[in-house]
């Protein structure tokens, strides 16, 4: 069967499942869900192996993990088809309009049209949920009901409002971990990158803490006015533990305060399980990858004290180094533009070095069309200009730039004229070790398929472990009477999650490690001699200068401006073409300036994208 047909079927199925999940979130605060749907589902759970409350785990966790598993297969197929490049112009134009910055200067940072739309929808979900709780719950609080609990009507309403605010806070908490799971299939499935999703994590964190703080204040006020302030030190093993909640809230407030720059410079719910589950898989895989020694070929120390480390993607010289990654967006969507404009400030040039190198490689292998590219790089001093030398790999040839139509506009802002830099660029080669491996994805070339297998198999093992614990420990003692300590139940669930993830992820990594070891051994047998004695690589140990490069070299493609800053608006508006990809990486002010130029109403052909881990 054609891969495109399979992807289309998976896409349709994923759309239906996501719509179902959205419907569940909308219905969750209503009486229909709580009194009918959830009750019906709980009755179908086998009590011998699962407790009635475990139905919540199945309802909220299984659909998300199923989407993540299917998404892994979808991304694996798309990796070969490269469909991101083959979209129609009309579809690209519609998406580009929604991706333009709409809000630039504000507390939310740079926000595109589609991000603003989803933010409004999410806030509407929070308001709907709280409104549903209030409409369904407040009318049931009568003087008679309040008298039975020994409180006044307004006091009982305050208590219930505190509970409902906490329930709404759980919605934010449920989505909190999705943006920080770097290796998750959910982010690329939605066209998102891990670095670009950090701001969603920040937004959710702020909303979570606002709601939980209100939740805590309301409860403390209720206990104070009813004379039950001793409830603050209540630690219950079978019911809610107030002390645990207070510790969590105080810890969250400390972390929340540390997120504000002014302070930083001076100084378990089932609905959140799927996001936490995917985050734990990602974090454990990153931990396993950081335990391995990676082969480091060479290093370059530039005049500006910038260090470049050169890792091979295939075998070869040695320093004991461990890494995580690689992370970052795929380059498949860049060729859809007629021209690529990259704006950097200082070390913000780093991602563009990787992009240009990758496009050089693809242009040589005819994997994509040749792009017109403009690199606008701002530096503080002329010694920083040596960063431009990193556009070519140490083992590359300067003539490789001729495969690209590259124009470099370099600006030195704090110097009026060139300075004499007699200090040479140092290149260091390292000796190899037989235990070193090439830098590669932790799960190998078929990482998406492996990730899908880990998610699905680990969740199956998790359910089996929960069933075994319930069948042979909980059920014989408590006979499904809900008398088991909440603390013990939570601990058993966490242990089951850790065991299932550790077992499946370790097995997958070990299998790929053995395969990579066999391939590395074969390559070493074919290569014979290492680069330390290779006559082809040794001449590169000499110092290199920009002015010495031949025709169509880096020096000829570079125009240096001293004592001025780039006129970004003029440069961008002078670029011709119906589709210009504008990438920016650097200080916040630079990103805001470029986003303002590319925002709605100023230019129709500028498509903005920010590469940054901050918002």
VEXDREN-2710 file (C-alpha; in Angstrom, 1 decimal):
% VEXDREN-2710
k/r/px/py/pz
1/UNK/0.0/0.0/0.0
2/UNK/1.2/3.5/-0.9
3/UNK/2.7/5.3/2.1
4/UNK/0.7/8.4/1.3
5/UNK/-2.5/6.5/1.5
6/UNK/-1.5/5.1/4.9
7/UNK/-0.5/8.6/6.1
8/UNK/-3.9/10.0/5.0
9/UNK/-5.7/7.2/6.8
10/UNK/-3.7/7.8/10.0
11/UNK/-4.3/11.6/9.7
12/UNK/-8.0/11.0/9.5
13/UNK/-8.0/8.7/12.5
14/UNK/-5.9/11.0/14.5
15/UNK/-8.2/13.9/13.7
16/UNK/-11.2/11.9/14.9
17/UNK/-9.4/10.9/18.2
18/UNK/-8.3/14.4/18.9
19/UNK/-11.9/15.7/18.4
20/UNK/-13.1/13.0/20.8
21/UNK/-10.5/14.1/23.4
22/UNK/-11.6/17.7/23.0
23/UNK/-15.2/16.7/23.5
24/UNK/-14.2/14.8/26.7
25/UNK/-12.6/18.0/28.0
26/UNK/-15.7/20.0/27.2
27/UNK/-18.1/17.4/28.8
28/UNK/-15.9/16.7/31.9
29/UNK/-17.4/19.4/34.2
30/UNK/-21.0/18.5/33.3
31/UNK/-23.4/16.3/35.1
32/UNK/-23.8/14.2/32.0
33/UNK/-20.2/13.1/32.1
34/UNK/-19.9/12.7/35.9
35/UNK/-23.2/10.9/36.5
36/UNK/-23.8/9.0/33.3
37/UNK/-20.7/8.5/31.1
38/UNK/-18.1/7.9/33.9
39/UNK/-20.4/5.7/35.9
40/UNK/-21.2/3.5/32.9
41/UNK/-17.5/3.2/32.0
42/UNK/-16.6/2.4/35.7
43/UNK/-19.1/-0.5/35.8
44/UNK/-17.3/-2.1/32.8
45/UNK/-14.0/-2.2/34.6
46/UNK/-13.1/-5.7/35.9
47/UNK/-12.9/-5.1/39.7
48/UNK/-10.6/-8.1/40.2
49/UNK/-7.8/-6.4/38.2
50/UNK/-8.7/-2.7/38.2
51/UNK/-10.3/-0.5/40.8
52/UNK/-13.3/1.7/39.8
53/UNK/-11.2/4.9/39.9
54/UNK/-8.8/3.3/37.4
55/UNK/-11.3/4.0/34.7
56/UNK/-10.3/7.6/34.9
57/UNK/-6.8/6.6/34.0
58/UNK/-7.9/4.6/31.0
59/UNK/-10.3/7.4/29.8
60/UNK/-7.7/10.2/29.9
61/UNK/-4.4/8.3/29.3
62/UNK/-5.1/5.8/26.6
63/UNK/-6.3/8.2/23.9
64/UNK/-3.3/10.5/24.2
65/UNK/-0.8/7.7/24.2
66/UNK/-2.6/6.1/21.3
67/UNK/-2.3/9.4/19.4
68/UNK/1.4/9.6/20.3
69/UNK/2.0/6.0/19.0
70/UNK/0.1/6.6/15.8
71/UNK/1.8/10.0/15.4
72/UNK/5.2/8.2/15.6
73/UNK/4.2/6.0/12.6
74/UNK/2.9/9.0/10.7
75/UNK/6.1/10.9/11.2
76/UNK/8.2/7.9/10.2
77/UNK/6.4/7.6/6.9
78/UNK/6.6/11.4/6.4
79/UNK/10.3/11.3/7.0
80/UNK/10.7/9.3/3.8
81/UNK/8.0/11.0/1.7
82/UNK/9.1/14.5/2.8
83/UNK/5.6/15.8/2.3
84/UNK/6.3/19.1/4.0
85/UNK/8.0/20.2/0.8
86/UNK/5.2/19.0/-1.5
87/UNK/2.3/21.0/-0.1
88/UNK/0.3/23.1/-2.5
89/UNK/0.9/26.8/-2.8
90/UNK/-2.6/27.6/-1.7
91/UNK/-2.4/25.5/1.5
92/UNK/1.1/27.0/2.3
93/UNK/-0.3/30.5/1.8
94/UNK/-3.2/29.9/4.2
95/UNK/-1.0/28.5/6.8
96/UNK/1.5/31.3/6.4
97/UNK/-1.1/33.9/7.1
98/UNK/-2.0/32.3/10.4
99/UNK/1.6/31.9/11.4
100/UNK/2.5/35.6/11.1
101/UNK/3.1/37.5/14.3
102/UNK/-0.1/39.2/15.6
103/UNK/1.1/40.2/19.1
104/UNK/4.8/41.3/19.4
105/UNK/5.3/43.7/22.3
106/UNK/3.4/42.4/25.3
107/UNK/3.6/40.0/28.3
108/UNK/3.0/37.0/26.0
109/UNK/6.0/37.7/23.8
110/UNK/5.8/37.0/20.0
111/UNK/2.4/35.4/19.3
112/UNK/1.2/34.3/15.9
113/UNK/-2.4/34.2/14.7
114/UNK/-2.8/30.5/15.2
115/UNK/-1.2/30.6/18.6
116/UNK/-3.5/33.4/19.7
117/UNK/-6.5/31.5/18.4
118/UNK/-5.6/28.4/20.4
119/UNK/-4.9/30.4/23.5
120/UNK/-8.3/32.0/23.3
121/UNK/-9.9/28.6/22.8
122/UNK/-8.0/27.2/25.8
123/UNK/-9.0/30.1/28.0
124/UNK/-12.6/29.6/26.9
125/UNK/-12.3/26.0/28.0
126/UNK/-11.2/27.1/31.4
127/UNK/-14.0/29.6/31.7
128/UNK/-16.5/27.0/30.5
129/UNK/-15.4/24.4/33.0
130/UNK/-15.5/26.8/35.9
131/UNK/-18.9/28.1/34.8
132/UNK/-20.3/24.6/34.5
133/UNK/-19.1/23.7/38.0
134/UNK/-20.7/26.9/39.4
135/UNK/-24.0/26.5/37.5
136/UNK/-24.3/22.8/38.4
137/UNK/-23.1/23.0/42.0
138/UNK/-24.1/26.3/43.6
139/UNK/-27.9/25.7/43.2
140/UNK/-27.6/22.5/45.2
141/UNK/-26.1/24.4/48.2
142/UNK/-29.2/25.2/50.4
143/UNK/-29.4/26.3/54.0
144/UNK/-30.4/22.8/55.0
145/UNK/-27.4/21.2/53.3
146/UNK/-25.1/23.8/54.8
147/UNK/-26.6/23.2/58.3
148/UNK/-26.0/19.5/58.0
149/UNK/-22.2/20.3/57.7
150/UNK/-22.4/22.9/60.5
151/UNK/-21.5/25.9/58.3
152/UNK/-23.2/28.8/56.7
153/UNK/-24.4/28.9/53.1
154/UNK/-21.7/31.3/51.9
155/UNK/-19.0/29.3/53.7
156/UNK/-20.0/26.1/52.0
157/UNK/-20.1/27.9/48.7
158/UNK/-16.6/29.2/49.3
159/UNK/-15.4/25.7/50.0
160/UNK/-16.9/24.3/46.9
161/UNK/-15.6/27.2/44.7
162/UNK/-12.1/26.4/46.1
163/UNK/-12.6/22.8/45.0
164/UNK/-13.8/23.8/41.5
165/UNK/-11.0/26.2/41.0
166/UNK/-8.5/23.4/41.8
167/UNK/-10.3/21.2/39.3
168/UNK/-9.9/23.9/36.6
169/UNK/-6.2/24.2/37.6
170/UNK/-5.9/20.4/36.8
171/UNK/-6.7/21.2/33.2
172/UNK/-3.7/23.5/32.9
173/UNK/-1.6/20.9/34.8
174/UNK/-2.7/18.2/32.4
175/UNK/-1.1/20.1/29.5
176/UNK/1.9/21.4/31.4
177/UNK/4.4/18.6/30.4
178/UNK/3.6/18.3/26.7
179/UNK/5.7/21.2/25.5
180/UNK/8.9/20.1/27.4
181/UNK/9.0/16.5/26.1
182/UNK/11.6/17.2/23.5
183/UNK/11.5/13.8/21.9
184/UNK/7.7/13.5/21.9
185/UNK/5.9/12.8/18.6
186/UNK/3.1/15.1/19.6
187/UNK/5.0/18.3/19.0
188/UNK/6.2/17.6/15.4
189/UNK/2.8/16.1/14.7
190/UNK/1.4/19.6/15.3
191/UNK/4.2/21.3/13.4
192/UNK/5.8/22.5/16.6
193/UNK/9.5/22.4/17.7
194/UNK/10.7/21.8/21.3
195/UNK/12.4/25.2/21.5
196/UNK/9.4/27.0/20.1
197/UNK/7.0/25.3/22.5
198/UNK/8.8/26.5/25.7
199/UNK/6.5/29.6/25.8
200/UNK/3.4/27.3/25.9
201/UNK/4.9/25.6/29.0
202/UNK/5.5/29.1/30.5
203/UNK/1.9/30.2/29.8
204/UNK/0.5/27.0/31.3
205/UNK/2.7/27.3/34.3
206/UNK/1.5/30.8/35.0
207/UNK/-2.1/29.8/34.6
208/UNK/-1.6/26.7/36.8
209/UNK/-0.1/28.7/39.6
210/UNK/-2.7/31.5/39.5
211/UNK/-5.5/28.9/39.8
212/UNK/-3.9/26.8/42.5
213/UNK/-3.0/29.8/44.5
214/UNK/-6.6/30.9/44.4
215/UNK/-7.6/27.4/45.3
216/UNK/-5.3/27.4/48.4
217/UNK/-6.3/30.9/49.5
218/UNK/-10.0/30.0/49.3
219/UNK/-9.5/26.9/51.4
220/UNK/-7.4/28.6/54.0
221/UNK/-10.0/31.4/54.3
222/UNK/-12.7/28.8/54.7
223/UNK/-10.9/27.0/57.5
224/UNK/-10.1/30.3/59.2
225/UNK/-13.7/31.6/59.2
226/UNK/-15.2/28.2/60.3
227/UNK/-12.7/27.7/63.1
228/UNK/-11.1/24.7/61.5
229/UNK/-7.6/26.1/60.9
230/UNK/-6.2/22.8/62.2
231/UNK/-7.2/21.3/58.9
232/UNK/-4.0/22.8/57.5
233/UNK/-2.0/20.1/59.3
234/UNK/-4.2/17.3/58.3
235/UNK/-2.4/14.3/56.7
236/UNK/-4.8/11.7/55.6
237/UNK/-3.8/8.4/54.0
238/UNK/-7.2/7.5/52.7
239/UNK/-8.5/11.0/51.7
240/UNK/-7.1/14.3/50.5
241/UNK/-3.9/15.3/52.3
242/UNK/-3.9/19.0/53.1
243/UNK/-0.3/19.1/54.2
244/UNK/0.9/17.5/50.9
245/UNK/-1.2/20.1/49.0
246/UNK/0.3/23.0/51.0
247/UNK/3.9/21.7/50.4
248/UNK/3.2/21.4/46.7
249/UNK/1.7/24.9/46.6
250/UNK/4.6/26.4/48.5
251/UNK/7.2/24.7/46.3
252/UNK/5.3/25.8/43.2
253/UNK/5.2/29.4/44.5
254/UNK/9.0/29.4/45.0
255/UNK/9.5/28.1/41.5
256/UNK/6.9/30.5/40.1
257/UNK/8.7/33.5/41.8
258/UNK/12.0/32.3/40.3
259/UNK/10.5/32.6/36.8
260/UNK/10.4/36.4/37.1
261/UNK/13.7/37.9/36.0
262/UNK/13.7/40.6/38.8
263/UNK/13.5/37.9/41.5
264/UNK/15.7/35.3/39.7
265/UNK/18.6/37.7/39.4
266/UNK/18.4/38.4/43.1
267/UNK/17.9/35.3/44.4
268/UNK/-1.3/13.7/41.0
269/UNK/-4.2/13.8/39.0
270/UNK/-5.1/11.2/36.3
271/UNK/-5.7/13.9/33.7
272/UNK/-2.1/15.0/33.9
273/UNK/-0.8/11.4/33.6
274/UNK/-0.5/11.2/29.8
275/UNK/1.6/14.4/29.6
276/UNK/3.8/13.3/32.6
277/UNK/4.0/9.8/31.0
278/UNK/5.4/11.1/27.7
279/UNK/7.7/13.5/29.6
280/UNK/9.2/10.6/31.6
281/UNK/9.8/8.5/28.5
282/UNK/11.6/11.4/26.9
283/UNK/13.6/12.2/30.0
284/UNK/14.7/8.6/30.5
285/UNK/15.8/8.3/26.9
286/UNK/17.8/11.5/27.3
287/UNK/19.4/10.1/30.4
288/UNK/20.4/6.9/28.7
289/UNK/21.9/8.8/25.8
290/UNK/23.9/11.0/28.1
291/UNK/25.5/7.9/29.6
292/UNK/27.3/7.0/26.3
293/UNK/30.7/8.3/25.2
294/UNK/30.4/10.0/21.8
295/UNK/33.3/10.2/19.3
296/UNK/34.6/13.8/19.0
297/UNK/36.7/14.4/15.9
298/UNK/38.1/17.8/16.4
299/UNK/37.7/21.2/17.9
300/UNK/38.3/24.8/16.8
301/UNK/39.0/27.7/19.1
302/UNK/38.1/31.0/17.4
303/UNK/39.5/34.5/18.1
304/UNK/36.4/35.4/20.1
305/UNK/36.9/32.4/22.4
306/UNK/34.1/30.5/20.7
307/UNK/34.6/26.7/20.7
308/UNK/33.4/24.5/17.9
309/UNK/33.2/20.7/18.6
310/UNK/33.0/18.5/15.5
311/UNK/31.1/15.2/16.0
312/UNK/30.9/12.6/13.2
313/UNK/27.7/11.1/12.0
314/UNK/29.8/8.1/11.0
315/UNK/32.9/6.6/12.6
316/UNK/36.4/8.2/13.1
317/UNK/39.7/10.9/16.5
318/UNK/38.9/11.4/20.9
319/UNK/37.7/13.2/23.9
320/UNK/35.5/11.7/26.5
321/UNK/32.2/13.5/25.7
322/UNK/28.5/12.6/26.4
323/UNK/25.7/14.5/24.8
324/UNK/21.9/14.6/24.5
325/UNK/20.1/15.2/21.2
326/UNK/20.4/16.3/18.5
327/UNK/17.3/18.5/18.9
328/UNK/15.8/21.2/16.7
329/UNK/13.4/21.4/13.7
330/UNK/13.9/19.4/10.5
331/UNK/14.9/21.4/7.5
332/UNK/12.2/20.0/5.2
333/UNK/10.0/23.1/5.2
334/UNK/12.7/25.6/4.3
335/UNK/12.9/24.8/0.6
336/UNK/9.2/25.9/0.2
337/UNK/10.4/29.5/0.2
338/UNK/12.0/31.3/-2.7
339/UNK/14.5/32.9/-0.5
340/UNK/15.7/32.4/3.1
341/UNK/16.7/35.4/5.2
342/UNK/18.5/34.6/8.4
343/UNK/18.9/37.3/11.1
344/UNK/21.3/36.6/14.0
345/UNK/22.8/38.5/16.9
346/UNK/26.1/37.3/18.5
347/UNK/25.9/33.6/19.3
348/UNK/22.5/33.4/17.7
349/UNK/24.3/32.5/14.5
350/UNK/24.7/29.0/15.9
351/UNK/21.5/27.4/14.4
352/UNK/22.1/29.1/11.1
353/UNK/25.5/27.4/10.9
354/UNK/23.8/24.1/11.1
355/UNK/21.1/25.1/8.6
356/UNK/23.6/26.4/6.0
357/UNK/25.8/23.3/6.4
358/UNK/22.8/21.0/5.9
359/UNK/21.6/22.9/2.8
360/UNK/25.2/22.7/1.4
361/UNK/25.1/18.9/1.9
362/UNK/21.6/18.6/0.3
363/UNK/22.5/20.8/-2.6
364/UNK/25.5/18.5/-3.4
365/UNK/23.3/15.4/-3.2
366/UNK/20.4/17.0/-5.1
367/UNK/18.0/16.4/-2.3
368/UNK/16.5/19.9/-2.6
369/UNK/16.5/22.9/-4.8
370/UNK/19.2/25.5/-4.5
371/UNK/18.0/28.4/-2.3
372/UNK/18.9/32.0/-2.4
373/UNK/20.0/32.9/1.2
374/UNK/20.9/36.1/3.0
375/UNK/22.6/35.9/6.4
376/UNK/22.4/39.1/8.4
377/UNK/24.8/38.7/11.3
378/UNK/25.4/41.3/14.0
379/UNK/28.5/41.1/16.2
380/UNK/30.0/43.3/18.9
381/UNK/33.7/43.1/17.8
382/UNK/35.6/42.1/14.7
383/UNK/37.1/39.1/16.5
384/UNK/33.5/37.7/16.5
385/UNK/33.6/37.6/12.7
386/UNK/35.6/34.4/12.9
387/UNK/32.2/32.7/13.7
388/UNK/31.5/33.0/10.0
389/UNK/34.3/30.6/9.4
390/UNK/32.2/27.9/11.1
391/UNK/29.8/28.0/8.1
392/UNK/32.2/25.5/6.5
393/UNK/33.0/22.3/8.4
394/UNK/36.7/21.6/9.2
395/UNK/36.8/18.8/6.6
396/UNK/34.9/20.7/4.0
397/UNK/36.1/22.7/1.0
398/UNK/35.5/26.4/0.6
399/UNK/34.2/25.8/-2.9
400/UNK/31.2/24.0/-1.4
401/UNK/29.6/27.4/-0.9
402/UNK/29.4/27.8/-4.6
403/UNK/26.5/25.3/-4.6
404/UNK/24.4/27.9/-2.7
405/UNK/23.5/31.4/-3.6
406/UNK/24.6/32.8/-0.2
407/UNK/25.0/36.5/0.6
408/UNK/26.4/37.5/4.0
409/UNK/25.9/40.9/5.6
410/UNK/28.0/41.2/8.7
411/UNK/27.7/44.1/11.1
412/UNK/30.3/45.0/13.7
413/UNK/28.5/47.4/16.0
414/UNK/31.2/48.5/18.5
415/UNK/34.1/49.1/16.2
416/UNK/34.5/51.7/13.5
417/UNK/37.2/49.9/11.6
418/UNK/38.9/46.5/11.3
419/UNK/41.4/45.6/14.1
420/UNK/44.5/43.5/13.7
421/UNK/43.9/40.1/15.0
422/UNK/47.3/38.3/15.0
423/UNK/46.0/35.4/17.0
424/UNK/45.4/32.4/14.9
425/UNK/42.5/30.0/14.9
426/UNK/43.5/26.8/16.6
427/UNK/42.4/23.4/15.3
428/UNK/42.8/20.3/17.5
429/UNK/42.3/16.7/16.5
430/UNK/41.6/14.0/19.0
431/UNK/42.5/10.3/19.2
432/UNK/39.8/7.7/18.9
433/UNK/38.8/5.1/21.3
434/UNK/37.2/1.8/20.5
435/UNK/34.2/2.4/22.9
436/UNK/33.2/5.7/21.2
437/UNK/30.2/5.8/18.9
438/UNK/29.1/8.4/16.3
439/UNK/26.7/11.1/17.3
440/UNK/23.2/10.0/16.4
441/UNK/19.6/9.9/17.6
442/UNK/19.3/7.6/20.7
443/UNK/16.9/5.3/18.9
444/UNK/18.7/5.2/15.5
445/UNK/17.4/6.1/12.0
446/UNK/14.0/4.6/12.7
447/UNK/13.6/6.6/15.9
448/UNK/9.9/7.4/15.4
449/UNK/8.9/3.8/15.0
450/UNK/11.0/2.9/18.1
451/UNK/9.4/5.7/20.1
452/UNK/5.9/4.5/19.1
453/UNK/6.8/0.9/20.2
454/UNK/8.1/2.2/23.5
455/UNK/5.0/4.2/24.3
456/UNK/2.6/1.4/23.3
457/UNK/4.5/-1.5/24.9
458/UNK/5.3/0.4/28.1
459/UNK/1.7/1.3/28.6
460/UNK/0.7/-2.3/28.1
461/UNK/3.2/-3.4/30.7
462/UNK/2.0/-0.6/33.0
463/UNK/-1.6/-1.9/32.8
464/UNK/-0.4/-5.5/33.4
465/UNK/1.5/-4.5/36.5
466/UNK/-1.5/-2.5/37.8
467/UNK/-3.7/-5.5/37.2
468/UNK/-1.3/-7.9/39.0
469/UNK/-1.0/-5.5/42.0
470/UNK/-4.7/-5.2/42.2
471/UNK/-5.4/-8.9/41.7
472/UNK/-2.9/-10.3/44.2
473/UNK/-2.5/-7.5/46.7
474/UNK/-5.4/-5.0/46.8
475/UNK/-8.4/-7.1/45.9
476/UNK/-7.7/-10.0/48.4
477/UNK/-7.3/-7.5/51.3
478/UNK/-9.8/-4.7/50.5
479/UNK/-12.2/-6.5/48.2
480/UNK/-12.7/-3.4/46.0
481/UNK/-14.1/-1.3/48.9
482/UNK/-11.9/1.8/48.1
483/UNK/-10.2/1.5/51.5
484/UNK/-6.7/1.4/50.1
485/UNK/-4.5/4.4/51.1
486/UNK/-4.4/7.1/48.4
487/UNK/-0.7/7.4/49.2
488/UNK/0.0/3.7/48.6
489/UNK/-2.1/3.7/45.5
490/UNK/-0.2/6.7/44.1
491/UNK/3.2/5.1/45.0
492/UNK/2.2/1.8/43.3
493/UNK/1.2/3.7/40.1
494/UNK/4.4/5.7/40.0
495/UNK/6.5/2.6/40.5
496/UNK/4.6/0.7/37.8
497/UNK/5.2/3.6/35.4
498/UNK/8.9/3.8/36.2
499/UNK/9.4/0.0/35.8
500/UNK/7.5/-0.2/32.5
501/UNK/9.2/2.8/31.0
502/UNK/12.7/1.7/32.2
503/UNK/12.2/-1.8/30.9
504/UNK/11.0/-0.9/27.4
505/UNK/13.2/2.1/26.8
506/UNK/16.3/0.3/28.0
507/UNK/15.6/-2.7/25.8
508/UNK/15.1/-0.4/22.7
509/UNK/18.3/1.5/23.5
510/UNK/20.3/-1.7/24.1
511/UNK/19.1/-3.2/20.8
512/UNK/20.0/0.0/18.8
513/UNK/23.3/0.2/20.7
514/UNK/24.3/-3.3/19.6
515/UNK/23.3/-2.6/16.0
516/UNK/25.3/0.7/16.0
517/UNK/28.3/-1.2/17.4
518/UNK/28.2/-3.7/14.6
519/UNK/28.0/-1.0/12.0
520/UNK/30.8/1.0/13.6
521/UNK/33.0/-2.0/13.6
522/UNK/32.4/-2.6/10.0
523/UNK/33.2/1.0/9.1
524/UNK/36.4/0.9/11.2
525/UNK/37.5/-2.2/9.3
526/UNK/36.9/-0.5/6.0
527/UNK/38.5/2.8/7.0
528/UNK/41.7/1.3/8.4
529/UNK/43.6/4.5/9.3
530/UNK/42.2/7.3/11.5
531/UNK/42.2/11.0/10.5
532/UNK/45.1/11.7/12.7
533/UNK/47.3/10.1/10.1
534/UNK/45.2/10.7/7.1
535/UNK/47.0/12.8/4.4
536/UNK/43.7/14.2/3.2
537/UNK/42.8/15.7/6.5
538/UNK/46.2/16.8/7.9
539/UNK/46.6/20.0/5.7
540/UNK/43.5/21.4/7.4
541/UNK/45.5/21.8/10.6
542/UNK/47.0/24.9/9.2
543/UNK/45.5/28.3/10.1
544/UNK/42.8/29.6/7.8
545/UNK/41.9/33.2/7.0
546/UNK/38.8/34.5/5.2
547/UNK/40.8/36.5/2.7
548/UNK/42.7/33.4/1.5
549/UNK/39.6/31.5/0.2
550/UNK/39.3/31.1/-3.5
551/UNK/36.6/32.3/-6.0
552/UNK/33.0/32.2/-4.7
553/UNK/34.5/31.7/-1.2
554/UNK/33.2/32.9/2.1
555/UNK/35.2/36.2/1.9
556/UNK/33.6/37.1/-1.5
557/UNK/30.2/36.3/-0.2
558/UNK/30.7/38.5/2.8
559/UNK/30.2/42.3/3.1
560/UNK/31.3/43.7/6.5
561/UNK/29.9/46.9/7.9
562/UNK/31.6/48.6/10.8
563/UNK/30.1/50.9/13.4
564/UNK/26.5/50.5/12.4
565/UNK/23.5/48.3/13.1
566/UNK/21.6/46.5/10.3
567/UNK/18.6/48.3/8.8
568/UNK/16.4/45.3/9.1
569/UNK/13.2/47.0/7.7
570/UNK/15.0/48.3/4.6
571/UNK/16.8/45.0/4.0
572/UNK/13.7/42.8/4.3
573/UNK/11.5/45.1/2.2
574/UNK/14.1/45.2/-0.5
575/UNK/14.1/41.4/-0.8
576/UNK/12.2/40.3/-3.9
577/UNK/10.1/37.2/-4.1
578/UNK/6.6/36.0/-3.3
579/UNK/7.7/33.8/-0.4
580/UNK/10.6/34.9/1.9
581/UNK/11.4/32.7/5.0
582/UNK/12.6/35.0/7.7
583/UNK/14.4/33.2/10.6
584/UNK/15.7/35.1/13.6
585/UNK/17.9/34.0/16.5
586/UNK/19.5/36.2/19.1
587/UNK/18.6/38.7/21.8
588/UNK/15.0/39.4/22.6
589/UNK/15.0/42.9/21.2
590/UNK/16.3/41.7/17.9
591/UNK/13.5/39.0/17.7
592/UNK/10.9/41.6/18.6
593/UNK/12.1/44.0/15.9
594/UNK/12.0/41.3/13.2
595/UNK/8.6/40.1/14.3
596/UNK/7.2/43.6/14.2
597/UNK/8.4/44.0/10.6
598/UNK/6.9/40.6/9.6
599/UNK/3.6/41.2/11.4
600/UNK/0.2/41.6/9.8
601/UNK/-0.3/44.4/7.4
602/UNK/3.3/45.3/6.7
603/UNK/4.4/42.7/4.2
604/UNK/2.6/39.8/2.6
605/UNK/5.7/37.8/1.5
606/UNK/7.6/37.7/4.8
607/UNK/7.1/34.4/6.8
608/UNK/8.5/34.8/10.3
609/UNK/10.0/32.1/12.4
610/UNK/11.9/32.6/15.7
611/UNK/14.5/30.1/16.9
612/UNK/14.8/30.6/20.7
613/UNK/14.3/28.8/24.0
614/UNK/12.9/32.0/25.6
615/UNK/9.7/33.9/24.8
END
